[in-house]
Amino acid sequence: MLDILKPWTWTKLDSKRTGSARAHFDAKGRFDEWHAMCREAFDRKPGSTGGVLANDGIEVITCLSPTGAEEAKQDLLMAAETFSASKPDISYA
């Protein structure tokens, strides 16, 4: 049934067009020029703080107080220990 896929060929692929596109966009061709043009066209302004995260459009917000964060961390660590202790030992020998 899958014999129609053998040998693997692309009958509808235009080899001249593929070759010219590859020559145009490869690193030895004109890809570097295209990349430079794209980078120049991308002119997003930095965020108000000018920090790395703000430049990427990320805002850091505080959801928990330091005490609340420590309590959440301890709750998660205790739950992990409880889960680990309840797992049955399995011998893979």
TORROPA-764457 format. One record per atom (N, C-alpha, C): chain; x negated, y, z negated; atom name; residue in three letters; residue number from 1. Coordinates in Angstrom, 2 decimals. Each point is the difference from the previous one (the first is absolute). Last residue first. Layout:
A	X	Y	Z	CA	ala	NUM;
...
//
This chain:
A	-15.49	-4.62	-38.40	N	ala	93;
A	-1.03	-1.01	0.28	CA	ala	93;
A	0.53	-1.12	0.87	C	ala	93;
A	2.10	4.07	-2.03	N	tyr	92;
A	-0.11	-0.11	1.44	CA	tyr	92;
A	-1.03	-1.06	0.41	C	tyr	92;
A	3.37	1.33	-4.40	N	ser	91;
A	-1.28	-0.59	0.38	CA	ser	91;
A	-0.02	-0.20	1.51	C	ser	91;
A	2.71	3.52	-3.43	N	ile	90;
A	0.10	-0.92	1.13	CA	ile	90;
A	-1.40	-0.51	0.32	C	ile	90;
A	3.06	2.57	-4.21	N	asp	89;
A	-1.31	-0.33	0.55	CA	asp	89;
A	0.18	-1.05	1.09	C	asp	89;
A	3.86	3.68	-1.26	N	pro	88;
A	-0.50	-1.34	-0.28	CA	pro	88;
A	-1.40	-0.19	0.61	C	pro	88;
A	2.11	4.76	-1.80	N	lys	87;
A	-0.22	-0.80	1.22	CA	lys	87;
A	-0.53	-1.38	-0.38	C	lys	87;
A	0.81	3.62	-3.15	N	ser	86;
A	1.14	-0.89	0.25	CA	ser	86;
A	-0.17	-0.85	1.26	C	ser	86;
A	-3.19	3.38	-1.48	N	ala	85;
A	0.06	-1.06	-1.00	CA	ala	85;
A	1.11	-1.01	0.28	C	ala	85;
A	-0.47	3.84	2.76	N	ser	84;
A	-1.16	-0.88	0.20	CA	ser	84;
A	0.05	-1.17	-0.98	C	ser	84;
A	3.27	3.38	-0.42	N	phe	83;
A	0.20	-0.78	1.22	CA	phe	83;
A	-1.12	-1.00	0.19	C	phe	83;
A	-0.41	3.03	-3.54	N	thr	82;
A	1.10	-0.93	-0.27	CA	thr	82;
A	0.24	-0.90	1.21	C	thr	82;
A	-3.13	3.48	0.48	N	glu	81;
A	-0.52	-1.04	-0.89	CA	glu	81;
A	1.07	-1.05	-0.29	C	glu	81;
A	1.30	3.75	2.48	N	ala	80;
A	-0.91	-0.83	0.79	CA	ala	80;
A	-0.57	-1.13	-0.84	C	ala	80;
A	2.67	3.25	-2.11	N	ala	79;
A	0.83	-0.84	0.86	CA	ala	79;
A	-0.88	-0.93	0.85	C	ala	79;
A	-2.18	3.19	-2.66	N	met	78;
A	0.61	-1.02	-0.85	CA	met	78;
A	0.88	-0.94	0.84	C	met	78;
A	-1.93	3.70	2.20	N	leu	77;
A	-1.04	-0.95	-0.39	CA	leu	77;
A	0.57	-1.12	-0.86	C	leu	77;
A	2.88	3.53	1.17	N	leu	76;
A	-0.33	-0.82	1.16	CA	leu	76;
A	-1.08	-1.03	-0.32	C	leu	76;
A	1.18	3.13	-3.35	N	asp	75;
A	1.15	-0.89	0.28	CA	asp	75;
A	-0.31	-0.93	1.18	C	asp	75;
A	-3.16	3.36	-1.01	N	gln	74;
A	-0.02	-1.07	-1.01	CA	gln	74;
A	1.16	-0.98	0.21	C	gln	74;
A	-0.15	3.80	2.78	N	lys	73;
A	-1.14	-0.87	0.28	CA	lys	73;
A	-0.04	-1.17	-0.99	C	lys	73;
A	3.18	3.37	-0.70	N	ala	72;
A	0.36	-0.80	1.17	CA	ala	72;
A	-1.12	-0.98	0.34	C	ala	72;
A	-0.85	3.08	-3.43	N	glu	71;
A	1.01	-0.97	-0.42	CA	glu	71;
A	0.40	-0.91	1.16	C	glu	71;
A	-2.88	3.58	0.95	N	glu	70;
A	-0.70	-1.01	-0.80	CA	glu	70;
A	0.98	-1.08	-0.47	C	glu	70;
A	1.79	3.70	2.27	N	ala	69;
A	-0.79	-0.82	0.92	CA	ala	69;
A	-0.73	-1.10	-0.75	C	ala	69;
A	2.38	3.17	-2.51	N	gly	68;
A	0.91	-0.87	0.73	CA	gly	68;
A	-0.73	-0.91	0.96	C	gly	68;
A	-2.48	3.30	-2.25	N	thr	67;
A	0.47	-1.01	-0.96	CA	thr	67;
A	0.92	-1.00	0.69	C	thr	67;
A	-1.52	3.72	2.52	N	pro	66;
A	-1.10	-0.94	-0.29	CA	pro	66;
A	0.41	-1.11	-0.96	C	pro	66;
A	3.96	1.91	2.79	N	ser	65;
A	-0.99	0.65	-0.86	CA	ser	65;
A	-1.14	-0.98	-0.22	C	ser	65;
A	2.91	-0.28	4.49	N	leu	64;
A	-0.06	-0.42	-1.40	CA	leu	64;
A	-1.00	0.86	-0.75	C	leu	64;
A	0.85	0.87	4.55	N	cys	63;
A	1.28	-0.62	-0.35	CA	cys	63;
A	0.07	-0.36	-1.48	C	cys	63;
A	-2.69	3.52	3.61	N	thr	62;
A	-0.13	-0.68	-1.28	CA	thr	62;
A	1.38	-0.54	-0.38	C	thr	62;
A	-2.26	0.98	5.08	N	ile	61;
A	0.93	0.48	-1.02	CA	ile	61;
A	-0.19	-0.83	-1.26	C	ile	61;
A	-2.51	1.37	5.03	N	val	60;
A	-0.09	-0.80	-1.22	CA	val	60;
A	0.95	0.61	-1.02	C	val	60;
A	-0.12	0.00	5.61	N	glu	59;
A	0.13	0.80	-1.21	CA	glu	59;
A	-0.03	-0.92	-1.20	C	glu	59;
A	-1.58	0.12	5.57	N	ile	58;
A	0.38	-0.79	-1.18	CA	ile	58;
A	0.04	0.92	-1.20	C	ile	58;
A	-1.47	0.84	4.72	N	gly	57;
A	1.44	0.10	-0.20	CA	gly	57;
A	0.50	-0.80	-1.20	C	gly	57;
A	-4.62	0.82	1.62	N	asp	56;
A	0.64	-1.16	0.61	CA	asp	56;
A	1.51	0.00	-0.21	C	asp	56;
A	-2.67	3.39	-1.90	N	asn	55;
A	-0.25	0.07	1.44	CA	asn	55;
A	0.64	-1.16	0.73	C	asn	55;
A	0.11	0.09	-4.70	N	ala	54;
A	0.93	0.98	0.56	CA	ala	54;
A	-0.20	0.13	1.51	C	ala	54;
A	-2.97	-2.75	-2.39	N	leu	53;
A	1.35	-0.58	0.03	CA	leu	53;
A	0.99	0.96	0.62	C	leu	53;
A	-4.43	1.54	-0.56	N	val	52;
A	0.05	-1.09	0.97	CA	val	52;
A	1.40	-0.59	0.09	C	val	52;
A	-0.25	5.11	-1.54	N	gly	51;
A	-0.63	-1.26	-0.42	CA	gly	51;
A	0.17	-1.07	1.06	C	gly	51;
A	1.78	4.66	-0.14	N	gly	50;
A	-1.20	-0.26	0.79	CA	gly	50;
A	-0.71	-1.28	-0.40	C	gly	50;
A	4.21	2.42	-1.49	N	thr	49;
A	-1.13	-0.18	-0.91	CA	thr	49;
A	-1.28	-0.26	0.75	C	thr	49;
A	4.07	0.54	2.40	N	ser	48;
A	-0.24	1.22	-0.75	CA	ser	48;
A	-1.19	-0.13	-0.95	C	ser	48;
A	-0.11	-3.07	4.38	N	gly	47;
A	1.02	0.33	-0.99	CA	gly	47;
A	-0.39	1.22	-0.82	C	gly	47;
A	-1.88	-0.55	5.04	N	pro	46;
A	-0.12	-0.64	-1.31	CA	pro	46;
A	1.11	0.45	-0.94	C	pro	46;
A	0.81	-0.15	5.35	N	lys	45;
A	-0.64	0.84	-1.00	CA	lys	45;
A	-0.10	-0.75	-1.32	C	lys	45;
A	0.13	-1.91	5.25	N	arg	44;
A	0.75	0.09	-1.25	CA	arg	44;
A	-0.79	0.80	-1.02	C	arg	44;
A	-0.65	-1.10	5.02	N	asp	43;
A	-0.41	1.15	-0.80	CA	asp	43;
A	0.83	0.17	-1.26	C	asp	43;
A	-1.44	-3.05	4.60	N	phe	42;
A	0.59	-0.30	-1.30	CA	phe	42;
A	-0.43	1.08	-0.98	C	phe	42;
A	-1.69	-0.07	4.40	N	ala	41;
A	1.42	0.33	0.06	CA	ala	41;
A	0.69	-0.22	-1.34	C	ala	41;
A	-4.58	-1.18	0.61	N	glu	40;
A	0.14	1.45	0.08	CA	glu	40;
A	1.46	0.42	-0.03	C	glu	40;
A	-1.00	-4.60	0.18	N	arg	39;
A	-0.39	0.55	-1.30	CA	arg	39;
A	0.13	1.52	-0.02	C	arg	39;
A	0.76	-2.24	4.07	N	cys	38;
A	1.06	-0.31	-0.95	CA	cys	38;
A	-0.31	0.61	-1.37	C	cys	38;
A	-3.30	0.31	3.35	N	met	37;
A	1.13	0.86	0.32	CA	met	37;
A	1.14	-0.22	-1.00	C	met	37;
A	-3.75	-2.80	-0.33	N	ala	36;
A	-0.33	1.36	-0.42	CA	ala	36;
A	1.16	0.95	0.27	C	ala	36;
A	0.42	-4.42	1.56	N	his	35;
A	0.04	0.03	-1.46	CA	his	35;
A	-0.29	1.42	-0.52	C	his	35;
A	-0.48	-0.81	4.60	N	trp	34;
A	1.42	-0.05	-0.37	CA	trp	34;
A	0.14	0.12	-1.51	C	trp	34;
A	-4.32	-0.36	1.70	N	glu	33;
A	0.57	1.30	0.35	CA	glu	33;
A	1.47	0.07	-0.42	C	glu	33;
A	-2.21	-4.10	-0.55	N	asp	32;
A	-0.53	0.99	-0.94	CA	asp	32;
A	0.56	1.39	0.28	C	asp	32;
A	1.03	-3.59	2.95	N	phe	31;
A	0.73	-0.07	-1.27	CA	phe	31;
A	-0.49	1.06	-0.97	C	phe	31;
A	-1.36	-1.18	4.70	N	arg	30;
A	0.44	1.33	-0.42	CA	arg	30;
A	0.75	-0.03	-1.31	C	arg	30;
A	-3.62	-3.71	1.45	N	gly	29;
A	0.74	0.80	0.98	CA	gly	29;
A	0.38	1.34	-0.61	C	gly	29;
A	-2.14	-3.43	-2.43	N	lys	28;
A	-0.96	0.47	0.99	CA	lys	28;
A	0.67	0.87	1.05	C	lys	28;
A	2.60	-2.03	-3.41	N	ala	27;
A	-0.96	0.89	-0.64	CA	ala	27;
A	-1.02	0.55	0.98	C	ala	27;
A	4.80	-1.32	1.97	N	asp	26;
A	-0.98	-0.68	-0.84	CA	asp	26;
A	-1.04	0.99	-0.52	C	asp	26;
A	3.80	1.03	3.06	N	phe	25;
A	0.16	0.13	-1.44	CA	phe	25;
A	-1.05	-0.72	-0.84	C	phe	25;
A	0.17	0.11	4.95	N	his	24;
A	0.32	1.35	-0.43	CA	his	24;
A	-0.06	0.14	-1.51	C	his	24;
A	-0.58	-4.22	2.12	N	ala	23;
A	-1.17	0.85	0.27	CA	ala	23;
A	0.24	1.42	-0.51	C	ala	23;
A	3.58	-3.03	-0.26	N	arg	22;
A	-1.06	-0.43	-0.90	CA	arg	22;
A	-1.24	0.87	0.17	C	arg	22;
A	3.56	0.67	2.95	N	ala	21;
A	0.37	0.45	-1.35	CA	ala	21;
A	-1.09	-0.36	-1.00	C	ala	21;
A	-0.50	-1.54	4.39	N	ser	20;
A	-0.20	1.45	-0.05	CA	ser	20;
A	0.36	0.55	-1.38	C	ser	20;
A	0.69	-4.62	0.84	N	gly	19;
A	-1.42	0.34	0.02	CA	gly	19;
A	-0.24	1.48	-0.10	C	gly	19;
A	4.42	-1.51	0.37	N	thr	18;
A	-0.56	-0.41	-1.28	CA	thr	18;
A	-1.47	0.37	-0.07	C	thr	18;
A	2.19	0.66	4.08	N	arg	17;
A	0.46	0.97	-1.00	CA	arg	17;
A	-0.58	-0.32	-1.37	C	arg	17;
A	-0.88	-3.01	3.46	N	lys	16;
A	-0.64	1.29	0.30	CA	lys	16;
A	0.37	1.04	-1.05	C	lys	16;
A	2.05	-4.31	-0.20	N	ser	15;
A	-1.40	-0.04	-0.41	CA	ser	15;
A	-0.72	1.32	0.29	C	ser	15;
A	5.15	-1.28	-1.18	N	asp	14;
A	-0.71	0.65	1.09	CA	asp	14;
A	-1.46	0.14	-0.39	C	asp	14;
A	3.95	-3.62	-1.56	N	leu	13;
A	-0.97	0.98	-0.45	CA	leu	13;
A	-0.78	0.55	1.19	C	leu	13;
A	3.41	-3.59	-0.15	N	lys	12;
A	0.51	1.34	0.25	CA	lys	12;
A	-0.99	1.09	-0.41	C	lys	12;
A	-0.77	-4.79	-0.59	N	thr	11;
A	0.26	0.22	1.42	CA	thr	11;
A	0.42	1.43	0.31	C	thr	11;
A	-2.87	-2.70	-3.74	N	trp	10;
A	0.87	1.16	0.01	CA	trp	10;
A	0.24	0.35	1.46	C	trp	10;
A	-1.38	-4.85	-2.71	N	thr	9;
A	-0.29	1.03	1.00	CA	thr	9;
A	0.99	1.14	-0.16	C	thr	9;
A	-1.75	-5.11	-2.14	N	trp	8;
A	0.48	1.31	-0.39	CA	trp	8;
A	-0.41	1.02	1.05	C	trp	8;
A	0.97	-5.19	1.28	N	pro	7;
A	-1.02	0.81	-0.67	CA	pro	7;
A	0.53	1.39	-0.26	C	pro	7;
A	3.13	-2.28	-1.45	N	lys	6;
A	-1.38	-0.37	0.33	CA	lys	6;
A	-0.20	0.03	1.49	C	lys	6;
A	4.22	0.79	-2.18	N	leu	5;
A	-0.90	1.02	-0.52	CA	leu	5;
A	-1.46	-0.29	0.36	C	leu	5;
A	3.66	-2.95	0.99	N	ile	4;
A	0.08	1.15	0.89	CA	ile	4;
A	-0.93	1.13	-0.45	C	ile	4;
A	0.69	-4.08	-2.48	N	asp	3;
A	-1.00	-0.10	1.06	CA	asp	3;
A	0.02	1.20	0.94	C	asp	3;
A	2.86	-1.26	-3.90	N	leu	2;
A	-0.86	1.17	-0.06	CA	leu	2;
A	-1.08	-0.03	1.08	C	leu	2;
A	3.07	-3.58	-0.23	N	met	1;
A	0.82	1.19	0.00	CA	met	1;
A	-0.87	1.26	0.00	C	met	1;
//
